[in-house]
Amino acid sequence: MPMRYEKSAIVLRIALDMQGSALGLSLEDIRRRYADRALSRRTAERLRDAVESLFPQIERANPGEVPKRWRLPGGTLGALAGVSADELADLTTSISVLRRENMDAQALSLERILSKIQALMKRAAKTRIEPDLEALIEAEGLATRPGPRPTIDLNILSRLREAIITRRKVQLHYTYRGSGKRGYQVVQPYGFLYGKRHYLVAWSEVDRAKDFRSFALSNVERVELLAQTFTRKRGFSIQKYAERSFGVFQEEPVDVVWKFSPKAAPDAGEFLFHPNQVLEPQPDGSLVVRFRAGGLLEMSWHLFTWGDEVEIIKPRRLVSLLGEHCQAQLRRHERGGEGLPSKLRRLHEGQPCEKDQQKNGRHRHAEGKEQPE
């Protein structure tokens, strides 16, 4: 439950959202949007009643339908909908983050929104907040994050968005990363996944696929908007599709269990490895992380950065992938293994990782429970 002095701010936020939404807000929206944890239904009703007492203009957005939704007519809040220097600075930072993540189309949209907001502001308000805004922008920076920045044609992105909105099939002309071969196929576009690389998620009509596939946007050479429309698969969710995998590569989900050492546990506890992860602090200070997902190759790439501070409890295949990754790196950087520590030299010579990572009577990367020597 929010503290008493916060209630007025929450009521104002609800009122602003009721005015800003053509669909209005339901009690469920109020329960979930305005606190870290979902509010009780009774609390949501009291907040709605508080908005109604302050703004009698409130109206039902969907008369005769359920769930009931409420909204405020445009202009109800008037001068209450002011913009602060903090909010403008956050919007400016968001634009910078989008550009860093190679999301130029979204950055351009936010820049247009920022310009419109500033154009609508009264001169006195702009004069008042400009010094604070300038100071905040100068005080905030973004850390450099290495990663791919492939070129994405904004016209292609625009055509795909049009196809998603109008539910029209498209013919993708595509270069396949693995082989470099060019081809085309008819797909039903559903949405986008944004990460180190950005992908179109679409239903492939190719006979050997007939399933959802991810297509790297940077590899799409051309998009033909077709006349045929399609019906979206009932129950499909981009978010659920993304949660099937650790990263972007899609494969059958498996149970994943990692154990981080007491030294690494504080850092690991701050990581979001997967939206549905379960964290289990251990009596010795270590941390067990559990979730269910596919994408073992990307998991092995990530676990490599943790060194020997993590054990792979499940799945066994991930142990093998990480071992292969270690050996490939050693072969590339230390030809012949000369001068390597004994553990790494034995690994380089092809001995399995689990034989080489014994500590305190336990095997590192052991399947299932820890095994005594």
C-alpha positions as CSV (number, residue, x, y, z in Angstrom):
1,M,0.0,0.0,0.0
2,P,1.5,3.4,-0.9
3,M,2.3,5.8,1.9
4,R,-0.3,8.5,2.7
5,Y,1.7,11.4,1.3
6,E,2.0,9.5,-2.0
7,K,-1.7,9.1,-2.6
8,S,-2.3,12.6,-4.0
9,A,0.5,12.0,-6.6
10,I,-1.1,8.6,-7.5
11,V,-4.5,10.1,-7.9
12,L,-3.1,12.8,-10.2
13,R,-1.3,10.2,-12.3
14,I,-4.5,8.2,-12.7
15,A,-6.4,11.3,-13.7
16,L,-3.7,12.2,-16.3
17,D,-3.8,8.6,-17.7
18,M,-7.6,8.7,-17.8
19,Q,-7.5,11.9,-19.8
20,G,-4.7,10.6,-22.1
21,S,-6.4,7.3,-23.0
22,A,-9.2,7.0,-25.4
23,L,-9.9,3.5,-24.0
24,G,-9.9,4.7,-20.4
25,L,-8.7,2.8,-17.4
26,S,-10.2,-0.2,-15.7
27,L,-9.9,-1.2,-12.0
28,E,-7.4,-3.8,-13.0
29,D,-5.3,-1.1,-14.7
30,I,-5.3,0.9,-11.5
31,R,-4.4,-2.1,-9.4
32,R,-1.3,-2.9,-11.5
33,R,0.1,0.3,-12.8
34,Y,0.5,2.6,-9.8
35,A,2.5,0.6,-7.2
36,D,5.4,-1.8,-7.1
37,R,3.0,-4.6,-6.1
38,A,-0.6,-5.0,-7.2
39,L,-3.1,-3.0,-5.1
40,S,-6.2,-4.6,-3.6
41,R,-9.4,-4.1,-5.6
42,R,-10.8,-2.1,-2.7
43,T,-7.8,0.3,-2.8
44,A,-8.2,0.7,-6.6
45,E,-11.9,1.5,-6.1
46,R,-11.0,4.2,-3.5
47,L,-8.5,5.7,-5.9
48,R,-11.0,5.8,-8.7
49,D,-13.6,7.4,-6.3
50,A,-10.9,10.0,-5.4
51,V,-10.5,10.9,-9.0
52,E,-14.3,11.2,-9.5
53,S,-14.6,13.5,-6.4
54,L,-11.9,15.8,-7.8
55,F,-13.1,15.6,-11.4
56,P,-16.8,15.1,-11.7
57,Q,-16.4,15.2,-15.5
58,I,-15.3,11.5,-15.4
59,E,-17.3,9.3,-17.8
60,R,-17.7,5.6,-18.7
61,A,-15.5,4.9,-21.8
62,N,-17.4,1.7,-22.6
63,P,-21.1,1.9,-21.5
64,G,-22.7,-1.5,-21.1
65,E,-19.4,-3.5,-21.5
66,V,-17.1,-5.2,-19.0
67,P,-14.7,-4.7,-17.5
68,K,-15.8,-1.1,-16.9
69,R,-13.4,1.6,-18.0
70,W,-13.3,5.3,-17.1
71,R,-11.8,8.3,-18.8
72,L,-11.7,12.1,-18.5
73,P,-12.5,14.4,-21.4
74,G,-9.6,16.2,-23.0
75,G,-8.6,19.5,-21.4
76,T,-10.1,18.5,-18.0
77,L,-6.8,18.8,-16.1
78,G,-5.6,21.9,-17.9
79,A,-2.5,23.4,-16.2
80,L,-2.1,20.4,-14.0
81,A,-0.6,18.5,-16.9
82,G,2.7,20.5,-16.7
83,V,6.1,19.1,-17.7
84,S,9.1,19.1,-15.4
85,A,12.8,19.4,-16.2
86,D,13.3,15.9,-14.8
87,E,10.8,14.5,-17.3
88,L,12.3,16.3,-20.3
89,A,15.8,15.1,-19.2
90,D,14.5,11.5,-18.9
91,L,13.0,11.8,-22.4
92,T,16.3,13.1,-23.8
93,T,18.2,10.2,-22.1
94,S,15.8,7.7,-23.5
95,I,16.5,9.1,-27.0
96,S,20.2,8.6,-26.4
97,V,19.7,5.0,-25.1
98,L,17.6,4.1,-28.3
99,R,20.4,5.5,-30.5
100,R,23.0,3.4,-28.6
101,E,20.8,0.3,-29.1
102,N,20.7,1.0,-32.8
103,M,16.9,1.8,-32.7
104,D,17.0,5.0,-34.8
105,A,13.4,4.8,-35.9
106,Q,12.2,4.8,-32.3
107,A,14.7,7.6,-31.4
108,L,13.3,9.8,-34.2
109,S,9.8,9.2,-33.0
110,L,10.7,10.3,-29.5
111,E,12.6,13.3,-30.8
112,R,9.4,14.4,-32.6
113,I,7.4,13.9,-29.4
114,L,9.9,16.0,-27.4
115,S,9.7,18.8,-30.0
116,K,5.9,18.8,-29.8
117,I,6.0,18.9,-26.0
118,Q,8.4,21.8,-26.0
119,A,6.3,23.6,-28.7
120,L,3.2,23.3,-26.6
121,M,4.9,24.7,-23.4
122,K,4.3,28.3,-22.5
123,R,7.3,30.6,-22.7
124,A,7.3,31.3,-19.0
125,A,7.4,27.5,-18.2
126,K,10.2,26.9,-20.7
127,T,12.2,29.8,-19.3
128,R,11.8,28.5,-15.7
129,I,13.0,25.0,-16.4
130,E,15.6,25.5,-19.1
131,P,18.6,26.0,-16.6
132,D,17.6,22.8,-14.7
133,L,17.1,20.9,-17.9
134,E,20.5,21.9,-19.3
135,A,22.2,20.9,-16.0
136,L,20.5,17.5,-15.9
137,I,21.4,16.7,-19.5
138,E,25.0,17.6,-18.9
139,A,25.1,15.5,-15.7
140,E,23.8,12.3,-17.3
141,G,25.9,10.0,-19.6
142,L,25.7,6.5,-21.1
143,A,28.3,3.9,-20.6
144,T,29.7,2.5,-23.8
145,R,28.4,-1.0,-24.4
146,P,30.2,-3.0,-27.1
147,G,28.0,-4.9,-29.5
148,P,27.0,-5.2,-33.1
149,R,25.5,-2.1,-34.8
150,P,24.3,-3.4,-38.2
151,T,22.6,-1.0,-40.5
152,I,18.8,-1.2,-40.5
153,D,16.9,0.4,-43.4
154,L,14.2,2.7,-41.9
155,N,12.0,2.2,-44.9
156,I,12.0,-1.5,-44.4
157,L,11.1,-1.0,-40.7
158,S,8.2,1.3,-41.8
159,R,6.8,-1.2,-44.3
160,L,6.9,-4.0,-41.8
161,R,5.1,-1.9,-39.2
162,E,2.4,-1.1,-41.8
163,A,2.1,-4.8,-42.5
164,I,1.8,-5.6,-38.8
165,I,-0.9,-3.0,-38.3
166,T,-2.9,-4.0,-41.4
167,R,-2.2,-7.7,-41.0
168,R,-0.9,-8.1,-44.5
169,K,1.5,-10.8,-45.6
170,V,4.9,-9.7,-46.9
171,Q,7.5,-11.3,-49.1
172,L,10.9,-11.0,-47.4
173,H,14.1,-10.8,-49.5
174,Y,16.7,-12.0,-47.1
175,T,20.4,-12.9,-46.8
176,Y,21.0,-15.9,-44.5
177,R,23.8,-15.2,-42.1
178,G,25.2,-18.7,-41.9
179,S,25.6,-19.4,-45.6
180,G,25.5,-15.9,-47.1
181,K,22.9,-17.1,-49.6
182,R,20.0,-14.9,-50.7
183,G,16.4,-16.0,-50.8
184,Y,12.9,-14.9,-50.3
185,Q,9.8,-16.2,-48.5
186,V,6.3,-15.2,-47.7
187,V,5.7,-14.5,-44.0
188,Q,3.1,-13.2,-41.6
189,P,4.7,-10.4,-39.6
190,Y,3.8,-10.3,-35.9
191,G,6.3,-7.9,-34.2
192,F,9.9,-7.2,-33.3
193,L,12.4,-8.4,-30.7
194,Y,15.1,-5.8,-29.7
195,G,18.4,-6.9,-28.3
196,K,22.0,-6.9,-29.4
197,R,20.6,-7.5,-32.8
198,H,17.0,-6.6,-33.8
199,Y,14.6,-9.2,-35.2
200,L,11.3,-9.5,-37.0
201,V,9.1,-12.3,-35.5
202,A,6.9,-13.8,-38.2
203,W,5.0,-16.9,-39.1
204,S,6.9,-18.5,-42.0
205,E,4.7,-20.0,-44.8
206,V,7.6,-22.1,-46.1
207,D,6.6,-25.8,-46.1
208,R,9.5,-27.0,-44.1
209,A,8.9,-24.3,-41.4
210,K,5.2,-23.5,-40.8
211,D,6.1,-22.0,-37.5
212,F,7.3,-18.7,-36.0
213,R,10.8,-17.6,-37.0
214,S,13.1,-14.7,-36.1
215,F,14.6,-12.8,-39.0
216,A,17.5,-10.3,-38.4
217,L,16.3,-6.9,-39.6
218,S,19.8,-6.1,-40.8
219,N,19.6,-9.1,-43.2
220,V,16.3,-8.0,-44.8
221,E,17.2,-6.5,-48.1
222,R,13.7,-5.8,-49.4
223,V,10.1,-6.1,-48.3
224,E,7.2,-6.5,-50.7
225,L,3.8,-5.7,-49.1
226,L,1.3,-8.3,-50.5
227,A,-2.5,-7.9,-51.0
228,Q,-3.3,-11.0,-49.0
229,T,-4.2,-10.6,-45.3
230,F,-3.8,-13.0,-42.4
231,T,-5.5,-13.8,-39.1
232,R,-3.2,-13.7,-36.1
233,K,-2.8,-16.9,-34.2
234,R,-5.0,-16.8,-31.1
235,G,-3.1,-16.5,-27.9
236,F,0.3,-15.7,-29.5
237,S,2.4,-13.3,-27.4
238,I,5.7,-11.7,-28.4
239,Q,6.7,-11.6,-24.8
240,K,6.0,-15.3,-24.2
241,Y,7.8,-16.1,-27.4
242,A,10.8,-14.2,-26.2
243,E,10.7,-15.9,-22.8
244,R,11.1,-19.3,-24.4
245,S,14.8,-18.5,-24.9
246,F,17.8,-17.0,-23.2
247,G,18.4,-14.4,-25.9
248,V,17.0,-14.7,-29.4
249,F,17.7,-18.2,-30.7
250,Q,14.6,-20.4,-30.4
251,E,14.7,-24.0,-29.3
252,E,12.8,-26.3,-26.9
253,P,12.9,-24.9,-23.4
254,V,14.7,-26.9,-20.7
255,D,15.2,-26.6,-16.9
256,V,18.2,-24.5,-16.2
257,V,20.0,-24.3,-12.8
258,W,23.1,-22.3,-12.1
259,K,25.0,-21.9,-8.8
260,F,27.1,-18.8,-8.2
261,S,29.9,-18.7,-5.7
262,P,29.6,-16.6,-2.5
263,K,32.0,-14.1,-4.1
264,A,29.8,-13.6,-7.2
265,A,26.4,-14.0,-5.5
266,P,25.8,-10.3,-4.8
267,D,26.4,-9.4,-8.5
268,A,24.4,-12.3,-9.8
269,G,21.5,-11.4,-7.5
270,E,21.2,-8.1,-9.4
271,F,21.0,-9.8,-12.8
272,L,17.8,-10.5,-14.7
273,F,18.9,-13.7,-16.4
274,H,15.3,-14.5,-17.4
275,P,11.9,-12.9,-16.6
276,N,10.7,-16.0,-14.8
277,Q,13.9,-16.7,-12.8
278,V,13.8,-17.9,-9.2
279,L,16.7,-16.9,-6.9
280,E,17.6,-19.2,-4.0
281,P,20.2,-17.8,-1.5
282,Q,22.2,-20.6,0.1
283,P,23.4,-20.8,3.7
284,D,27.1,-20.6,2.6
285,G,26.4,-17.3,0.8
286,S,26.2,-18.8,-2.7
287,L,23.2,-18.2,-5.0
288,V,21.2,-20.8,-7.0
289,V,19.3,-19.4,-10.0
290,R,16.5,-21.4,-11.7
291,F,14.5,-20.8,-14.8
292,R,13.2,-22.6,-17.9
293,A,14.3,-21.6,-21.4
294,G,16.0,-22.6,-24.6
295,G,19.0,-20.9,-26.2
296,L,21.9,-22.9,-24.7
297,L,24.5,-21.5,-27.1
298,E,23.8,-18.0,-25.9
299,M,23.8,-19.2,-22.3
300,S,27.3,-20.6,-22.8
301,W,28.5,-17.3,-24.3
302,H,27.2,-15.5,-21.2
303,L,28.5,-18.0,-18.6
304,F,32.0,-17.7,-20.1
305,T,32.1,-14.1,-18.7
306,W,31.6,-15.4,-15.2
307,G,34.8,-17.5,-15.2
308,D,34.9,-20.2,-12.5
309,E,32.4,-18.3,-10.2
310,V,29.5,-20.3,-11.5
311,E,28.5,-24.0,-11.6
312,I,26.2,-25.4,-14.1
313,I,23.9,-27.8,-12.3
314,K,21.5,-28.3,-15.3
315,P,21.4,-29.0,-18.2
316,R,24.2,-31.4,-19.1
317,R,24.3,-30.2,-22.7
318,L,25.2,-26.7,-21.5
319,V,28.3,-28.1,-19.7
320,S,29.5,-29.6,-23.0
321,L,28.8,-26.4,-24.9
322,L,30.8,-24.3,-22.4
323,G,33.7,-26.8,-22.6
324,E,33.8,-26.6,-26.4
325,H,33.8,-22.8,-26.2
326,C,36.7,-22.8,-23.7
327,Q,38.7,-25.2,-25.8
328,A,38.1,-23.2,-29.0
329,Q,39.3,-20.0,-27.3
330,L,42.4,-21.7,-25.9
331,R,43.3,-23.3,-29.2
332,R,43.1,-19.9,-30.9
333,H,45.1,-17.9,-28.3
334,E,47.5,-20.3,-26.9
335,R,48.8,-22.6,-29.6
336,G,50.3,-25.7,-28.1
337,G,49.2,-24.7,-24.5
338,E,52.7,-23.6,-23.5
339,G,52.8,-21.3,-20.5
340,L,49.2,-22.0,-19.5
341,P,48.2,-22.8,-15.9
342,S,48.0,-26.5,-15.4
343,K,44.2,-26.5,-15.3
344,L,43.8,-24.6,-18.5
345,R,46.6,-26.7,-20.2
346,R,44.7,-29.9,-19.4
347,L,41.5,-28.4,-20.7
348,H,43.4,-27.4,-23.8
349,E,44.6,-31.0,-24.2
350,G,41.0,-32.1,-24.4
351,Q,40.2,-33.3,-20.9
352,P,36.5,-32.6,-19.9
353,C,35.8,-29.5,-17.9
354,E,34.2,-31.3,-15.0
355,K,37.3,-33.3,-14.3
356,D,39.3,-30.1,-14.2
357,Q,37.2,-28.0,-11.9
358,Q,37.2,-29.8,-8.6
359,K,36.9,-27.7,-5.5
360,N,36.2,-28.6,-1.9
361,G,35.3,-32.2,-2.7
362,R,32.8,-31.2,-5.4
363,H,32.8,-31.3,-9.2
364,R,32.1,-28.0,-11.0
365,H,29.5,-28.2,-13.7
366,A,28.0,-31.4,-12.3
367,E,24.6,-32.6,-13.5
368,G,22.0,-32.7,-10.8
369,K,23.2,-32.6,-7.2
370,E,26.8,-32.0,-6.3
371,Q,28.8,-35.2,-6.3
372,P,31.5,-36.0,-3.6
373,E,34.8,-37.2,-4.8
